[in-house]
Amino acid sequence: MKLFDLTDRIALVTGSSKGIGFAMAQALAAAGATIVLNGRDRGSLERAKHMLTEGNNVSAHIAAFDVTDAEAVTAGIAGIERDIGPIEILFNNAGMQHRTPLQDFPLEAWHRITAVNLDSVFFVGQAVARHMIPRGHGKIVNICSVQSELGRPGIAPYSATKGAVKMLTKGMAIDWGRHGLQVNGLGPGYFKTELNQALVDDPAFSSWLANRTPTGRWGEVDELAGAAIFLASDASSFINGHILYVDGGITSSL
């Protein structure tokens, strides 16, 4: 089990006050990592930190900054490195969804979804890599999606951003692998989160999903834990530029 041990490694998880980001933080903390929770709302981060640490032997910190603001990212990463310690693991998780038929998709929403889902991965990944490269090691995991491979009506811009994150992940691995970094993607399928609550509550969609997914159900966020720990740990030391889909088999099924 030493291969999966993250004891004393500092892990930054963006967008980690709730949903998949918080589940990632819980998983990494359970494997021994020191967690840095990130988001824009300090109050939400404080509540997440309390939930993460209450009754648990977990070390957690808060770094509140906007991952869509390149200058704020640079300053925020520098602050973590200075005040908490070297970031050895990064989970680029911050993301959003906006469901509208493509012909009606607002320009403002297009700019926002590309900023949150794609720009942030570049900004944070680059800022963290600039510290990791001189040290000669580091793990970066970008949260992709089954929409990195598949499309659905009403979410074309979201699919575009997640397809771009997939290819950015591969590009990061190519450029930074020679410096000792492993950069991979984690592609969740349909999980019960606040982002998907409207779909969870829709009997027709849930029935369609159960029939479309070989496993026959929605995923639970704690089922991402094993894949997260694997990609963050020494167990994946020769895996680079790979997208690991945790999707109940939906990307394998027509």
KOLLOLUM-208853 format. One record per residue (C-alpha): residue number from 1; residue in one letter; chain; z, x, y. Coordinates in pm, 1 decimal, padded with zeros to 6 digits, always signed. Example, Ala and Ser with C-alpha at 12.3 -4.5 7.8 and 13.67 -1.06 7.14 Angstrom:
    n  res  chain        c3        c1        c2
    1    A      A  +00780.0  +01230.0  -00450.0
    2    S      A  +00714.0  +01367.0  -00106.0
END
This chain:
    n  res  chain        c3        c1        c2
    1    M      A  +00000.0  +00000.0  +00000.0
    2    K      A  +00019.3  +00302.1  +00230.6
    3    L      A  -00351.9  +00254.8  +00301.2
    4    F      A  -00267.9  -00069.5  +00479.5
    5    D      A  +00041.6  +00055.3  +00663.8
    6    L      A  +00014.7  +00030.2  +01044.0
    7    T      A  +00369.0  +00143.3  +01122.1
    8    D      A  +00408.2  +00265.2  +01482.0
    9    R      A  +00038.9  +00228.6  +01564.4
   10    I      A  -00023.0  +00058.6  +01898.1
   11    A      A  -00260.8  -00236.9  +01873.2
   12    L      A  -00408.2  -00417.4  +02173.5
   13    V      A  -00527.9  -00772.6  +02104.3
   14    T      A  -00714.3  -00946.6  +02386.3
   15    G      A  -00685.9  -01322.3  +02427.0
   16    S      A  -00375.7  -01319.3  +02209.4
   17    S      A  -00149.6  -01587.9  +02354.8
   18    K      A  -00271.8  -01845.3  +02100.6
   19    G      A  -00523.6  -01924.1  +01827.7
   20    I      A  -00700.0  -01651.2  +01635.7
   21    G      A  -00580.9  -01380.4  +01876.5
   22    F      A  -00217.5  -01467.1  +01815.4
   23    A      A  -00282.0  -01479.8  +01439.3
   24    M      A  -00432.8  -01130.2  +01461.3
   25    A      A  -00125.9  -01008.2  +01648.5
   26    Q      A  +00104.4  -01158.7  +01384.5
   27    A      A  -00091.0  -00996.4  +01102.7
   28    L      A  -00092.9  -00651.3  +01260.6
   29    A      A  +00276.6  -00678.7  +01347.0
   30    A      A  +00357.4  -00770.6  +00985.9
   31    A      A  +00185.1  -00447.5  +00879.9
   32    G      A  +00406.4  -00248.4  +01118.8
   33    A      A  +00196.6  -00217.8  +01433.5
   34    T      A  +00336.2  -00224.0  +01785.3
   35    I      A  +00154.8  -00511.3  +01955.6
   36    V      A  +00020.7  -00535.1  +02309.3
   37    L      A  -00057.7  -00896.4  +02392.8
   38    N      A  -00327.4  -00953.5  +02653.5
   39    G      A  -00445.8  -01247.2  +02859.0
   40    R      A  -00456.2  -01365.8  +03220.5
   41    D      A  -00158.5  -01603.5  +03210.8
   42    R      A  +00166.4  -01406.9  +03199.7
   43    G      A  +00366.2  -01719.5  +03119.0
   44    S      A  +00158.7  -01788.3  +02808.5
   45    L      A  +00191.6  -01424.0  +02704.7
   46    E      A  +00569.3  -01437.0  +02746.8
   47    R      A  +00585.0  -01741.2  +02519.1
   48    A      A  +00361.8  -01569.4  +02263.1
   49    K      A  +00578.3  -01257.5  +02272.9
   50    H      A  +00888.9  -01469.2  +02214.3
   51    M      A  +00727.6  -01640.3  +01913.1
   52    L      A  +00610.8  -01306.5  +01777.3
   53    T      A  +00941.9  -01125.2  +01806.7
   54    E      A  +01207.9  -01395.2  +01759.9
   55    G      A  +01395.2  -01323.1  +01438.0
   56    N      A  +01147.0  -01051.7  +01342.5
   57    N      A  +01163.7  -00674.2  +01352.7
   58    V      A  +00856.7  -00656.1  +01574.0
   59    S      A  +00779.8  -00442.5  +01878.8
   60    A      A  +00560.5  -00624.2  +02132.1
   61    H      A  +00453.7  -00573.7  +02491.7
   62    I      A  +00254.4  -00769.3  +02748.4
   63    A      A  -00047.2  -00647.1  +02945.4
   64    A      A  -00176.3  -00924.8  +03170.8
   65    F      A  -00522.6  -00858.1  +03310.9
   66    D      A  -00861.8  -01028.1  +03324.9
   67    V      A  -01093.7  -00882.0  +03060.7
   68    T      A  -01399.8  -01002.8  +03255.0
   69    D      A  -01309.1  -00781.1  +03553.1
   70    A      A  -01422.5  -00424.0  +03483.3
   71    E      A  -01189.9  -00265.7  +03740.4
   72    A      A  -00891.0  -00465.1  +03615.4
   73    V      A  -00972.3  -00359.9  +03258.6
   74    T      A  -00987.0  +00009.7  +03349.4
   75    A      A  -00654.8  -00012.2  +03531.5
   76    G      A  -00496.0  -00223.6  +03257.5
   77    I      A  -00595.0  +00012.6  +02977.2
   78    A      A  -00475.3  +00313.1  +03177.9
   79    G      A  -00142.8  +00136.3  +03230.5
   80    I      A  -00097.3  +00072.2  +02857.8
   81    E      A  -00179.4  +00433.4  +02774.0
   82    R      A  +00064.0  +00556.5  +03038.9
   83    D      A  +00354.5  +00316.6  +02992.9
   84    I      A  +00340.2  +00213.6  +02625.1
   85    G      A  +00141.2  +00479.5  +02444.1
   86    P      A  -00201.1  +00557.9  +02296.9
   87    I      A  -00401.2  +00256.1  +02185.2
   88    E      A  -00501.7  +00324.3  +01824.5
   89    I      A  -00625.7  -00024.5  +01738.8
   90    L      A  -00820.8  -00266.8  +01957.4
   91    F      A  -00904.8  -00625.9  +01868.6
   92    N      A  -01158.8  -00764.9  +02115.4
   93    N      A  -01077.8  -01131.3  +02063.5
   94    A      A  -01101.4  -01304.4  +02403.3
   95    G      A  -01354.4  -01585.6  +02383.4
   96    M      A  -01448.3  -01934.7  +02494.8
   97    Q      A  -01674.9  -02222.6  +02395.3
   98    H      A  -01876.7  -02471.0  +02600.6
   99    R      A  -02060.7  -02747.0  +02414.9
  100    T      A  -02354.7  -02898.7  +02603.0
  101    P      A  -02720.7  -02962.1  +02511.0
  102    L      A  -02911.9  -02654.3  +02617.7
  103    Q      A  -03134.4  -02837.9  +02866.9
  104    D      A  -02821.0  -02954.7  +03049.3
  105    F      A  -02621.2  -02633.4  +03022.1
  106    P      A  -02479.7  -02546.6  +03369.4
  107    L      A  -02566.6  -02205.6  +03511.8
  108    E      A  -02202.1  -02147.5  +03602.4
  109    A      A  -02099.5  -02213.2  +03240.5
  110    W      A  -02367.9  -01968.7  +03119.1
  111    H      A  -02231.1  -01691.1  +03339.5
  112    R      A  -01873.1  -01770.0  +03237.5
  113    I      A  -01936.3  -01775.3  +02863.8
  114    T      A  -02133.8  -01449.9  +02872.4
  115    A      A  -01860.8  -01285.8  +03081.1
  116    V      A  -01577.6  -01391.2  +02850.8
  117    N      A  -01751.1  -01350.9  +02515.0
  118    L      A  -01973.2  -01049.3  +02576.5
  119    D      A  -01893.9  -00860.0  +02897.6
  120    S      A  -01527.4  -00834.8  +02798.3
  121    V      A  -01614.2  -00667.4  +02467.6
  122    F      A  -01814.1  -00402.5  +02653.8
  123    F      A  -01557.3  -00353.3  +02930.9
  124    V      A  -01250.3  -00327.5  +02707.3
  125    G      A  -01426.6  -00144.0  +02425.4
  126    Q      A  -01561.8  +00120.8  +02661.0
  127    A      A  -01231.7  +00165.7  +02845.3
  128    V      A  -01035.9  +00205.0  +02521.8
  129    A      A  -01296.7  +00430.5  +02360.5
  130    R      A  -01276.6  +00671.8  +02654.7
  131    H      A  -00914.1  +00734.8  +02553.6
  132    M      A  -00975.2  +00730.1  +02177.0
  133    I      A  -01266.8  +00975.5  +02176.8
  134    P      A  -01068.8  +01281.5  +02296.4
  135    R      A  -00806.7  +01203.8  +02029.1
  136    G      A  -01074.2  +01191.0  +01758.9
  137    H      A  -00975.1  +00860.5  +01599.9
  138    G      A  -00938.1  +00488.4  +01663.7
  139    K      A  -01014.0  +00143.2  +01528.3
  140    I      A  -01205.2  -00120.7  +01724.6
  141    V      A  -01256.6  -00467.6  +01579.3
  142    N      A  -01475.2  -00710.7  +01771.0
  143    I      A  -01433.8  -01078.8  +01689.9
  144    C      A  -01776.5  -01214.0  +01603.5
  145    S      A  -01841.9  -01553.5  +01444.1
  146    V      A  -02055.2  -01726.2  +01184.2
  147    Q      A  -02257.4  -01809.2  +01496.2
  148    S      A  -02347.8  -01440.2  +01501.0
  149    E      A  -02580.0  -01548.5  +01216.8
  150    L      A  -02612.8  -01927.6  +01234.6
  151    G      A  -02689.3  -02181.9  +01504.9
  152    R      A  -02580.7  -02538.8  +01570.8
  153    P      A  -02685.8  -02799.9  +01827.9
  154    G      A  -02519.6  -02777.6  +02168.3
  155    I      A  -02385.9  -02421.2  +02144.0
  156    A      A  -02692.9  -02200.2  +02193.8
  157    P      A  -02530.2  -01984.1  +02466.9
  158    Y      A  -02219.9  -01931.2  +02249.8
  159    S      A  -02441.7  -01828.0  +01956.6
  160    A      A  -02632.6  -01594.1  +02188.1
  161    T      A  -02311.8  -01421.1  +02295.1
  162    K      A  -02181.9  -01386.8  +01939.8
  163    G      A  -02514.9  -01252.5  +01816.6
  164    A      A  -02498.8  -00998.0  +02098.3
  165    V      A  -02141.5  -00901.4  +02003.9
  166    K      A  -02264.1  -00833.5  +01649.7
  167    M      A  -02529.0  -00591.7  +01774.7
  168    L      A  -02297.4  -00435.6  +02033.7
  169    T      A  -02054.2  -00367.9  +01749.8
  170    K      A  -02322.7  -00183.5  +01557.4
  171    G      A  -02419.6  +00011.2  +01869.8
  172    M      A  -02058.6  +00111.8  +01933.2
  173    A      A  -02030.0  +00234.0  +01575.1
  174    I      A  -02346.6  +00440.4  +01612.1
  175    D      A  -02243.2  +00602.1  +01940.3
  176    W      A  -01874.4  +00650.8  +01866.0
  177    G      A  -01863.2  +00707.9  +01489.8
  178    R      A  -01930.8  +01078.5  +01538.4
  179    H      A  -01612.5  +01094.2  +01747.7
  180    G      A  -01395.3  +00958.8  +01465.5
  181    L      A  -01392.9  +00592.0  +01567.6
  182    Q      A  -01457.0  +00301.6  +01331.8
  183    V      A  -01600.5  -00005.0  +01504.8
  184    N      A  -01644.9  -00319.9  +01297.6
  185    G      A  -01669.0  -00693.2  +01347.8
  186    L      A  -01462.7  -00975.9  +01203.8
  187    G      A  -01659.4  -01299.6  +01180.3
  188    P      A  -01444.7  -01609.8  +01135.7
  189    G      A  -01598.1  -01929.1  +01004.5
  190    Y      A  -01458.7  -02268.7  +01100.1
  191    F      A  -01082.8  -02238.3  +01148.5
  192    K      A  -00829.2  -02489.7  +01271.8
  193    T      A  -00764.2  -02365.8  +01625.8
  194    E      A  -00728.2  -02519.5  +01970.8
  195    L      A  -01086.8  -02411.1  +02040.9
  196    N      A  -01205.9  -02631.4  +01751.9
  197    Q      A  -00953.3  -02915.6  +01781.2
  198    A      A  -01214.6  -03172.7  +01885.8
  199    L      A  -01415.7  -03092.1  +01573.8
  200    V      A  -01107.0  -03093.0  +01351.6
  201    D      A  -01027.7  -03441.6  +01480.6
  202    D      A  -01383.4  -03565.2  +01415.5
  203    P      A  -01393.7  -03713.1  +01059.8
  204    A      A  -01773.6  -03696.7  +01045.5
  205    F      A  -01781.6  -03328.1  +01137.9
  206    S      A  -01495.3  -03235.3  +00904.0
  207    S      A  -01672.5  -03416.8  +00619.6
  208    W      A  -01997.7  -03234.1  +00698.2
  209    L      A  -01812.3  -02901.5  +00708.4
  210    A      A  -01638.5  -02961.4  +00375.5
  211    N      A  -01974.7  -03037.1  +00213.1
  212    R      A  -02146.7  -02741.1  +00383.5
  213    T      A  -01878.8  -02481.2  +00298.9
  214    P      A  -01851.8  -02360.4  -00064.3
  215    T      A  -01471.9  -02347.9  -00033.4
  216    G      A  -01484.5  -02710.4  +00078.7
  217    R      A  -01244.8  -02709.5  +00375.2
  218    W      A  -01145.0  -02573.9  +00716.0
  219    G      A  -00987.6  -02227.5  +00724.7
  220    E      A  -00626.6  -02167.1  +00825.3
  221    V      A  -00579.4  -01887.2  +01079.7
  222    D      A  -00334.5  -01695.6  +00859.4
  223    E      A  -00621.2  -01649.8  +00611.6
  224    L      A  -00769.5  -01395.8  +00856.7
  225    A      A  -00467.4  -01167.5  +00818.0
  226    G      A  -00588.3  -00964.1  +00521.6
  227    A      A  -00926.8  -00888.3  +00674.9
  228    A      A  -00765.2  -00795.3  +01007.6
  229    I      A  -00521.2  -00552.4  +00847.8
  230    F      A  -00797.0  -00404.7  +00631.8
  231    L      A  -01026.1  -00331.4  +00927.7
  232    A      A  -00736.7  -00191.7  +01135.0
  233    S      A  -00602.0  +00035.9  +00862.2
  234    D      A  -00692.2  +00354.8  +00676.2
  235    A      A  -00822.9  +00135.6  +00393.4
  236    S      A  -01148.6  +00096.7  +00591.8
  237    S      A  -01186.9  +00463.5  +00688.7
  238    F      A  -01553.2  +00483.9  +00576.1
  239    I      A  -01660.1  +00141.5  +00699.7
  240    N      A  -01842.9  +00144.8  +01030.8
  241    G      A  -02074.5  -00101.2  +01201.7
  242    H      A  -02001.3  -00373.3  +00946.5
  243    I      A  -01941.9  -00743.5  +01015.3
  244    L      A  -01689.9  -00892.7  +00772.7
  245    Y      A  -01734.1  -01268.9  +00755.3
  246    V      A  -01426.4  -01471.4  +00661.0
  247    D      A  -01591.1  -01809.7  +00637.8
  248    G      A  -01530.7  -01976.0  +00303.1
  249    G      A  -01887.9  -01884.4  +00208.7
  250    I      A  -02070.3  -02085.0  +00474.7
  251    T      A  -02305.3  -01799.0  +00569.2
  252    S      A  -02410.7  -01774.9  +00201.6
  253    S      A  -02497.7  -02140.8  +00157.6
  254    L      A  -02795.7  -02348.9  +00267.4
END
